[in-house]
Amino acid sequence: MFATVLHGPGDVRFEDVAEPKILKPTDAVIKLAATCICGSDLWPYRGLQRQDGPQHMGHEYCGTVVEVGADVKHIKVGQFVVGSFATSDNTCPHCRHGFQSSCDQREFMSGAQAPLARVPLADGTLVALATTPDDDLLPSLLAASDVLGTGWYAADAARVQPGSTVAVVGDGAVGVMGVLAARQMGAERIIAMSRHKARQNLALEYGATDIVTERGDAGVAQIKSMTRNVGADAVLECVGTNESMHQAIKAARPGGSIGFVGVPHGVELNGEFLFFSQKNLLGGPAPVRRFLPHLIDLVLSRQINPGKVFDQVLPLADVAEGYRAMDERRAIKTLLQV
């Protein structure tokens, strides 16, 4: 089969690779209905993340099960499934506490920008739908596997409550999904920090009430001026840079909470700064599996439409153009048709 392989910075190829096979008795193989490019894929694409040899790309997926290992008991061939980018057995102590992305047996998915993908720990990772969904719901179900689940976790970790004031740092796909999540959780005021008109418009559509274009300390000053010099109750950090992390912490009020989900690159936090900030921080790789059943229900009942975050649709064979478009900010998120 042909699949996506990153050979080095800027060098994405759609090339012939071996079809995935069952390697462990807890594995499943799925035929993807759709896949996509993640903002985190751009780190190695830009040469900002170490890469040892060619890398099979893709960790967001939904599709139909075509094969299961001998120890898979609950997931069946023929079922339509959605899974997380972090695999989990869903039974270990960390999983039972809702942090499946720290499962004792965790693996990070790869190779999903392809027609077929192997999913480890299938019983704990995959959520099966009762029936095959309508085609128009595929983008939203695909979003649930990572970008929606990650934005949702950012809001959950930031302790968004009904009536709260929320600031979202980052206007990529995760940030926009964070806006959607905060609205669903009942936030009264949602301040999206964005300089890009298309992303501002999508954030407003998903429930943002205000737009702030400034960044860094200037952005913090704007948040303070909009909240009577108090700061936001909850801040969602969805970028992962040193500037964005400090911006998020400074924008929250004392006693407020920051949910940080941007993959960190160059983030350095001073202990004294944290001590006197008096704010709650929780984040990391999102435990998407915790939220998947609820998110799938919201999508299937058409209460939310996260699939709108895909503003570019390409055939899988044109994946290299998708990477270029996202790298150049010509696209928020690219869906790849299999």
N, C-alpha and C positions, 0 to 999 in steps of 0.2 A: 504494500500500500504506500501511498505518498503522504508525507506528514511534514510538520514544521520542525526544522533543526536550526539552532543558532550556532554558527561556527565561530563567531567573534563579534566585536562591536560593529553594529551596522550591517552584519552579514547574515541575513535570514534567508534560508533556502527551503523550498518545498521539494522534497526529494524522496526517493524510494527507500523505505525502511522495512524491517521485518514486522509482521503483524504481531500484536501483543498476545501472549499466551498465559495460561494459568501457571503461576510460579509457586504459589502456596495454596494449600487447600482452603484457605479463607478468602481467596481472591474471587473476583468476578470480572468478566469482560463485557463491555457495553458497546453498542453501536450508537454513536453520537447523533442526536437530532440537530444539534447546533453547538458551536463553540465560539470562543472570542479571545481577544487580547486584553490582558490586564495591565493596569498602570505599573504594577510591580515588574512586569516583563520588560519595561523600558530601562530599568536599572542595569541589567547586564547588556541590553542592546546599546546603551550609551557608554558602556565600558566602565561603569561605576560600581560594578559588583564582580568579584573574582569568578572566573570561569575556567574550569579544567577540562578542556576538550569540547567537542561538539555537545550541545545540550538540547534534548528533546523538549519542546516548549508546550505550555498549556496546562492549566489546572482548574478551569471552570467548565462544567459539563452537565449535560442531561441527555438521556437517551434510553434505549431499550436493551435489556440484558440479553446477551446471546450465549453466555456460558458461565457456569459457576463451579467453584471448587467443591471437593467432596465434603468439606466441613461447613459449607454455607447452608444454613437451615431455614432462613426466613425469606431471603431474596430469591426469586424464581426467574427462570428463563422466560422471556416474553413480557415481563413487567417493565413499565416506564418508570424510570428512577431519576432522582436528583440527589447529588452528593456534595460533600464539602471538599474544599481544597486541602484540608488537613484530615487524613483518615484516622479513624478511631474505633476501638472495640466497643465503646459505649457501655462498658461494664466496670472498668477500673475505678478506683476512688476518685481520680480527677474527673473522669467522665461523669460519675454520679453526682459530683458537685457542679456540673454544668460547664466544665472546662475541657471539652473534648479535644481542643487543639493542643492540650498538654497531656494527652493520653500516653500511658506507659508504652504503648506500641505504635505511637504516632509515626506516620510517614507523610511527606508532602507530595501531593499529586504532581505528576509531570506527564508529558506526552499526550495531552488532551486536545491539542490543535491538530487533530487527525480524525480519520473516519472511525477508528476503534481505539479504545483505551482500556487498560487494566486498572481495576480499582481494588487495592488491598483492603482487608478487613471489611468485606462487603456488607455483612450483616449489621455492623455498627455504624458504617459510614453512609450507606444509601437509605433514602426514604422512597418507598414505592407508592405510586399513585394507584387509585382504584381502577382507573381506565386511562387509555391514551388521551392526552389533552388535545384541545383544538390547536391548530397550527398557529393561530394568532397569539396564543399564550406562551409559545416556546421562548421568545426573548425574555419574558418576565421570569419564567422558571429557570432559565439559564442565569439570569441576574441573581436569583436566590442562592446559587451555589457559592458565590463569593461576594460580589460587589454590594448587593443588597444586604446580605448577612453581615458583612463587615461594617457597613454604615449603621446597621441596626445595633450591632455590638458597641460601636462608638457612642451611640445615644444611651444605650443601657448602662455602659460603664460610666458615663457622665451623669448618671442618675437623673435623667430628664423626667420631670414630673408634670402633671397637668397644671397649667397656669404659669409655668416657669419661663424664664428668658434664656435662650440658647444662642450661642455663637458657633458658627461652623468655619473652621480654618481649612481652606482647601476647596477648590471648585472643580476638581476632577470627578470621575464617576462615583467614587466612594463618598466624597463630600456631598454631592447632590443626593445620594441615597441616605446620607445622614440627615439631610433636611427632611426627606420623606419620612424617615423613622421618627424624628422629633415631632413632626406634625401628628403622626399616628399615636404617639405617646401623650399628646395633649398639650404640648408647649404652646404658650400664648404668643410669644414673640420669638421669631427665628431670624437671626442676623447672618446672612451668607456673605462671606468675604471673598470677593471675586472682581477681577478686572476685565473679564471677557463677556461680551454681550450675550452670546448664545448660551453660555453657562449660567449667566444671571437669569435669563429668561426661563431656563429649565428649573432652576432653583425656585423661582417665583411660582412656577406652575405646580411644583411639589409642595409649596406651603411656606416659603420664605416670606417674611413680612418686610424685611429691610435688606439693603445691599450696602456693603462697605467696600470701597475699592482700595483703600490704603492697606499697606502691609507693615509688619514689624511694629515698632513703637508708635508709629503714626496710626496704625490700625487699632492698637490698644487704646490710644487716646480717643479715637472715634467711638469705640465701644463704651468707654467710661463716660463720654459726653452724652451718649444716648441712654445711659442707665443712671443718671444723676450721680456720677462718679462712684458708683457701687461696683459695677462689673456684672458679668453674666452669671446666672446660677449654674449653668452647665456649658462646657466648651468641648467641641468635637475636633480633635486634631487629626487631620486626614492627609498629611503631606509626608512628614518624616524628616524634615531638615531641622537644623539647629535653630534657625530663625522661626520656623513655624511652631516648634515646640515651646520656645520661650514666649512667643506671641500668645499661644493658647493659655499658658499658665498665668501670664500677666493679665489676660482679659477676663479671667474668672474672679469672682468676689472671694474674699476670705471665707472659708467654709464651703466654697463651691467645688465643683468636680470637673476633672478633665478626663475624657475618654480618648486615649491616643491609639490610633490604628495605622498611622503612616509608618511604613517600614523605615526604621531609623538609619540615616546615613550622616555621620558626623555630628550627632547630637551629644552635647556635653552639658551636664547639669551640675551646678555648684551646690554642695550640701547646705551651706548657709542660706543661699537663695531659696532652696526648698523649705528649710526650717522656718524661716520668717514669712513665707508665702501662706502657710496654714491652709493648704488646699489638698483635696483628694485626687490621687492619680491612679488610674487603672487602665490597662490596655494590653497590647500585644497581638499576636495572631488571633483572629476572631474565632470563637467556638461556634462556628456556623451551624454545626449539627444540633446544638441546643435550640436554635430558633427555627430550623427548617420546617418542621411540621406546621407551625403557626404561619410562617411566611408563605408556604405553599397554599394553605387554606385561604389566605388573603388574596393570593393571585387567582386561584381557581374560582373564588366567589366574585372576582373582578372588583374588589374593594380598592386595590392598588394596581398601578401599571408601571412597575419599575423598568419594563422593557423599553420605555421611551429614552432611557439613557444611551441606548445604541443609536447614534446619529450617523453611523456609516455601516453599510452592509456590503460585504464582498464575498465572492466565492473563496473557498479555502485555498485554492490554487494561487490566489492573489494576496496571500497573507503578508508578503513583504511590503506591499503598498499600504496595508493596514498599519504595520509598524511605523512606516514613514509618516503616515497621516497623524498618528497619535503623538509621535515624537515631535512633529512640527506644530502640534496643537491645532491641526485642521480637523481633528475628530476628537470627541470626548471619549468615545469607546466604540470599538469596531466589532461587530458581529460577523462571524465567519460561517457561511452556509456550507454544509457538508454534502 
